[in-house]
């Protein structure tokens, strides 16, 4: 069996909702039936084969080729299987992800992995704002699983995050970890302003000293036993995080946000 | 059956179903892991009065422990699941949480999950932090020497308790030397503990007593000083009897431990004053697990 491959024929004028094209919903369908599925493109509906050239038959292993930032909701509510995106992805990539794996070779738009529950998302490029966040009006963002971003992320990564890991090899924008309830966000690069704004609990793990607001208090330097275990859990990743030379267990600990519950922590490598 | 001049009785040890769990204690160095493990498995020789039977299974290399530090594996056995959970939690709270630099992890991944650090977290008074790493939940509890790291739960499994054999010797030093040799070999066997002091018990008991308030009393048949006063099991040359009790995760684990233990005793042989190997049982009516000495040594 070869991967079920969708090759984008042209860049659509409007945004396209790709949420029907997930492994669980396609596994019982023939190639012809998949080709006849309808996708929303702006206010119109298009057949899948109007947008894509189809090949392959393994619905558990989906490849989207020539992908661009007009393709939204890729892998929405995915439960199992793998989706590989060759190119960029639009907004809401992996929204509500419940299992399985999504790989993106390019950049992704806003709200990637928002309200994700389980599974693994790897982004080789940059991610937009609100990575792993809650949808507007909702109180719970990412609830589990792991997100790896090899590039930079936009603002409010992990907003309202509840559980899971967000690993960022590059830089994070402003308000990283804002309103976090729990979970771990690790940033190897630089972080922006208002780090951990209104975070209640959770861990922000940093390689570089951030600019912290006055509502984060210095708790001193420490050797923390859980850190080697956390780093060891990244060993299988295709990432700098898997490299034992980047791991550490000596940190300076800042507690906050004292303007909120104040049980969160910012751990900075020393 | 006679091995190296040591007579192996045609009898059997009788053992009972128990519930068991294993925990891994780590610390800055082996010394402190062992101190914590000894405290956690202290006063746990017999379920008769201790509530559980516990012991150190073995020392762990840093490469074998979850946090990469030196560690010790301990096992706890109890008659019921509820009692086991209570003993585990109170001992973890008083003996490991309190021990400098310690961390506590599950030693059994399968089985029913019972709390390890799940409730100890409340000691953190709201400052405790949960971390889910590789699907396992850990608690970081702030303490005065830094942080106490503990896994939330460990596994509880069905097990076997009360495997035993008796070493009958011509003198007390010879009985003890034989038991020490046996324990040294038996500690190399995984999944078993010998819960009595140093692994050896000198006060084996029988069921019942002339005193109504006691349900166990001295095993007078194997007390050498009573040879002329009771229905004895000691021949005239026997001056000392010691027992080794074994709890294990399975019957096969106890089989293996008994075999290497009895073999070590027999290796010393009659030349070192060891005359007989026997075992304690209740006529086969109480415990479903029977360990026939001659079958084990065949």
Interface residues (C-beta under 8 A of the other chain):
Chain A: X144 X163 X164 X182 X184 X201 X203 X222 X223 X224 X225 X226 X228 X229 X230 X232 X233 X263 X265
Chain B: X66 X67 X68 X69 X103 X126 X127 X129 X130 X131 X132 X133 X134 X138 X140 X146 X147 X149
